[in-house]
Amino acid sequence: MAHTRQVAYLNDYDVATVQVDRFDVKNLGSDTAKVQISRIEYSPEAAEKGAFPHFMLKEIHEQPQTVRNALRGRLDLEESTARFGGLNMSTAELRGIDRVVIPACGTSWHAALIGEYLIEELAHLPTEIEYASEFRYRNAPIEKNTLVLVITQSGETADTLAGLRESRRRGHKVLAMCNVVGSTIAREADGGIYLHAGPEIGVASTKAFTSQVTVLTLLAVLLGRIRMLSGSRGREIIRALEAIPSQMERILAQNDHVRRIALKYAGCEDFFFLGRQYNFPVALEGALKLKEISYVHAEGYPAAEMKHGPIAMIDEKTPTVFVIPTDSLYEKTFGNLEEIKARKGPIIAIATEGNDRIATKADEVIHIPATIEPLNPLLAALPLQLLAYHIAVARGCDVDKPRNLAKSVTVE
């Protein structure tokens, strides 16, 4: 990036010959190759750590801005809806969708699960998420009017790309949600949405996750408004989304508080992460972050599922992280929290500001600002990212390049 802002992306079977003053591209399967010159939109500084000790911490702190970027130009307050420029689908085509299937991997799968809840609640569209590595080999029955939405940060994930190609081969419309302009998936999809999160250098995804959830919320609003979502509800969601970046900044200001909690529990070898409804995927993501960068065993569950087996693992050395904002299932989740506490399990609670009751049961509390229920994941994810980061640093782990992992999984 220090020498050019232009890039040529090669397709499968392309071979490039580079000379001092020119380059030529040939395709092994044909006489000609289609080469498109694209412009890199971010600056060299975006790929530097700056004042932060690790890329991961820098990217966690970038999330207020990356969410703003994901929202920019996509909010339509007058019509109480969202708008996208690259879907390549008319309103009539979007209204004709009867089902949505979302193949994804890893952190993108967790974002997709939140997307399932959003699209089903706001648009009343049946939605199913798939592990892309399974979807590509399953002979899944997909009806004619099904939209396939693939989600990937890099746009190069091998299993997700294979799912895209299989879906297109069957004649289905495929949209892509990715972060890298000009990536293979972005080029091969029928249309799509860019995250505009900038380069994510840390292997463990952080800002891409919240950008994915932001865009999925917008897409759910769009699909809902052309179906049954009221204008007042659409406007409420848009207003709440506009407040998210500043609310994220308030959470990030608690970095030292989260670090203190992390140091207290950094020696533990097992964690549980629990949440309900929209907060269940956040619990899964929190557990994944901790596993990825600190090599600590962690499991995410729906809070009520603890009674169906995992609660046998609870003891004084096994902390449980509860994602328990003040929402429609707060009392139910609080009851689950009390069951853990009765078995002497340490509790770290991610709770809404102003909730003083939670401190009577939880050993540690990290507060997040109040928002509407579907947007709680955007706020609750940040303290879990910080908690995983500080535990990993305390354990002496390589936070940006954890063992055995790659940023983009381009092989099976």
N, C-alpha and C positions, 0 to 999 in steps of 0.2 A: 504493500500500500504506500510505502514511502516513495516509490518510483512510478507508479501508474494508478489510475482510477478506472481503467478499463480491463475487462476480462472476457475471454472466449471460453465458453463451456463446451466440452467435448461430449458427444453422444456415444452410445455403445458402438464399439468397433471402429471408432475414429482414431486415426494416427496423425499426430502433428509433427512436422519437421520445422525446427526453429533455427533461423539464421540471424545474423547480426541485425539486419535491416528488414526482415520479413518473416512470415511463417506461412506454411501451407498445411492444409488438413485434407486427408483422404480417408474414405470409409472403406474398410476391407470387404464390405458386402456389395458395394456399388462403385460406380465411377466418380460420383460426386459426393460431397459432404455439405450439409447445411450448417453454416457457422454463423452464429449471432453474437455480435459484440454488445456486452452489457456494461453498465457503469456501476462501480462500487459506491454505495450511498453513504457509508460511514467513514470517519476520519481515522488516521493512524493512531491517534490518542485513544480511540475507543477500545483498542486492543492492548492497552497498557494498564498496569496496576495502579499507577498514580501513587497516592499516599497510602494505599491499603496494602497490608502485608500479603494478601492472597487475592487472586481473581474472584474466588467465590464470595468473599466478603464484599468486594467492590460491586459485584453483580447483585448481591442481596440489597445493597444500599441504592442501586440504580432503579429499583422497582417502582418507586413513585413516578419517575420519568418514563419508564418503559410502558407503564399502564396509560399514562397521558398520551404517549405515542400511539398505542393501540386504539385509543378512543378518538384521536384527532381526525376530524373530517367525517366521522362515521355516526354522529349523533344528530338526529332530526327532531328537535323539540317541538316544532310546529305540528308535525304529524305523529309525535310520540312514538317514534320508531328508530331503527338503525338503517344505515345504507352502506353498501359495499360496491366498489367499482369493478371488481374482478370476478364476480360469480359467473358471468356469462349465462345467466338464467333470467328469463322474464318473470314478472309477478305471476302470470298465469302458470308458468312451469313450476315455480316454487309452491303455488297453491295446489298443484296437482300431485305433490309428493304425498304418499300414503305411509311411508316408513323411512326411518333413517338408520343406517348401519355405520358404525364408526370403528374401523380398525386402527390400532395404535399399539405402542410398546412402552414399557417402563413408565416414566413420569408422564408422558403423553397419554398413557392409558388411564392414569388417575385423573388427569384433566378431562378426558373423554367421559369418565364416569360422572363427574360433575355436570358435564354437558348433557348426559342422558337425563339426569334429574331436571335440568333447566328446560330442555326442549319438551319433555313430557309434561311438565307443570305449566309452562307458559304457552306452548303451542298445541298441547294435547296430541302430539304426534308420537306414535310408538317408536321408541329408539332403543337400539341394541348396540352395546359395545363388544368388540372382539379383540382378543390378542391377535395381532397381525400374523404372528408365527403359526397360529392355529388356523386362522381364517384362510390363509393362502392354500392350505391343503384340505380344508373341509369342503364337501360338496353341499354347501349351505343353500337352502331354498331361499332365493331372493326374488320377491315379486317385481313385476314390471315397473311399478311406479315408486321404486325404492331409490333413495339418494344415498350414495356411498361417500362418506366424508373421512378422508384419511388425515391423521394428525401426526406431525413430526417436526421436531425442532430443526434438524439438519436438512431435511428434504432428500436424504440419501439412505435412510434406513432400509436395509435389504428386504426384510419381511414386509414392511409397509409398502414398499415399491412393488413387490410381487402381488400383494393384495390389490393394489391399484390396477395393475396390468390385467389380472384375472377378471376384475370387475368390468373393466372396459371391454375386454374380449367378449363378455356376456352381454354387452350392449347397455350397461348401466351408466348413468351420469355420475361422474366422479369429481368431487371437489377436494381440494387440498388446503390444509392449514399448516403453514410452515414459516420459518424465520429466515431462510437463506434464499435470496433472490437468485434465480437462474439455476437452482438445484434441479436434479433429475425429476423429482416428484413434482416440483412446481412447473416444469416444462411439459410433463406428460399428462397432467390433470386437465380436465375440461374447463376448469375455472378454479378460483381459490381466493384465499385471504392471506396476506402477509402479516406477520406479527409486529414488524418494525421494532424489535427489541434490541437490535444491534448485535455485535458478535458476543457469543457466550463462550468464554474460554474454559472456565471451570468444568470439569467432567460432570459433576453433579449439577443437574439443571435446577435453576432457581427462578430467574427472571422470565425465562421462556414459559415456565409453568403458569405463573400469574398472568402473563400475556395471553396464553391459550385460554385460560378461564375467562378473561375479559372478553375476548373475541367470541367465545362460545355463548356468553351471556348476550352479547349484541345479536348474534345469529338467532338465538332463541326468541329475543324480542321481535326481530324482523319476521320470523316464521309465525309467531303468535299474533302479531298485528294484522297479518293478512288472513287470519283465521278467526280467533275468538277473544284475543287479549284486548281488554278495554283500553281506551286512550289514557284514562287516569292511572291505570296500573303501569302502562308503558312509560308514562311520564315520571312516575315514582321511581322506577328502576333506573331511568336515565339520570335523574337528579342524584340518586344514591351513587351511581357509578362516577359521576363528576366529583363526588366528595372523597372517593377512595384514595387517590394519590396523597392528599394531605393527611388522611387518617393513617396511611402507611408510614408517613414521616413521623407521626407520634409514636408508632410502635417501634420504629428503628431508634428513636431517642432512648429506648429502654435497653439498649445493647449491653450496658454495664450490669444491669439487673439480671439479664438473661445469662450473662457470663458467670456471675456469682452462682446462680443455680446450677449451671453446667459444671462448674468446678466441684460443687458438692456431690454430684452424682457421676462424675467422670469415671470413677472406678467400678461402677456397676457393669455387669456383663449381660444383663437381660432387661429389656424394656417392653412394656405394652403401650400402644397408642389406641385410644378409643374415641369414637364419636358416633353421632347418629344423623341419618339423612344426609344433607349437604356436607356435614362435617365428617362423615365416614371416609370419603375419599381423601380428605385432608389428613386423617389419621394414617391411612395407608401411605401417603406421601411422606409424612413425618417419619414413619418407621423406615421407609426406603432411604431417606436422606441420612439417617443415623447409621444404617447398615453400610451404605456406600462409602462414607468417608471416615468412619471411626472403627469399622469392623466389629461393632457391638451388635449382638443378636437383638433384633427388635421385630415385633409383630403388630400389625394393625388389624383391628376388628370393629364391627359394629358394637356399640357399648353393651347392648343386651345379650350379645352372643357369648360374653364371658361366662355366663351361667351354664352354657352348654359344653363345658369342658375346660377351656383355658384357665378358668379361675383356680383350678387345682395348682397352677404354677405360682400363684401369688404368695409372697413371703416378704419379710422385712428388707430383703436385698433386691427386690424386683420393683422398680418404680413404674407407675402407670401415669401416662400423660393423657389427661382428659381434655378434649376439645369441647367445651361446654359453654358456648355463648347463651345469652338469655333469648331463647327462641320458643317455638311452640312445643318442643319436646324437652324443655329445660328440666321440668320436675321429674320426668321419667329418667333422664340422664343423671340427675342428681341422686336418684335412688340407686342407680348402678354404681355411682361413685361411693355411696355409703357402704355398699356391699364390699367393695375393695378395701375401704378404710377399716371395716369390721374385721378384716383378715390381716390387719397390720401392714398393708401394702403402702409404701410412700406414694404420695399423689402430687403431681404437678398439674395445675389447672390453667387452661387458656380460657379466660372468662371475660365477660363484658364489663366495661368500666361502670362503676357504681354498684356492682354486686359485692356487698360486704359479707353476705351469708356464706359465700364459698370459702372464705378464709377460716371458718369454723371447722371445716373438714379437710381442706387441702393443706399440704405441708408448704407448698409454694404456689404463688399465683402470678401469672403474667396477664395483664389486662389489655384488651383490644377495644377500640371504640365501637359504639353501637351502630349497626347498619341494618338493612333489611335482610331477611333470612337467606335468600339465594346468594347474597354477596359475602356472607361470613367467611367462605373459604379464601377469598382474596386477602383478608386480614389475618385469619388464623394461621395461614401458611408461613407468614414471616417469622413469628417467634419460634416455630418448629425448625425453620432453616437456621436461625441463629443458634438455637440450642444444639443442633447437630454440629454446626461449625465449631463452637467453642469446646464441646466435648472432644471432637477430633483433634483440635489444636492441643488441648490439655493432655491427650494421650500420645502426642508426638507424631501424629499421622500426616502424610502428605495430602493436604486438603484438596489441592487443585488437580492432582494426578493420583487418585487412589489406585491401589494395586488391582491388577486383573481387569480393569475397566478401560473402555475407549469412549471418546466423546460421541462418536457415531458408529453404530454397529452395521457395517457394510457387508458382512458375510453371515451365513446361517450359523 
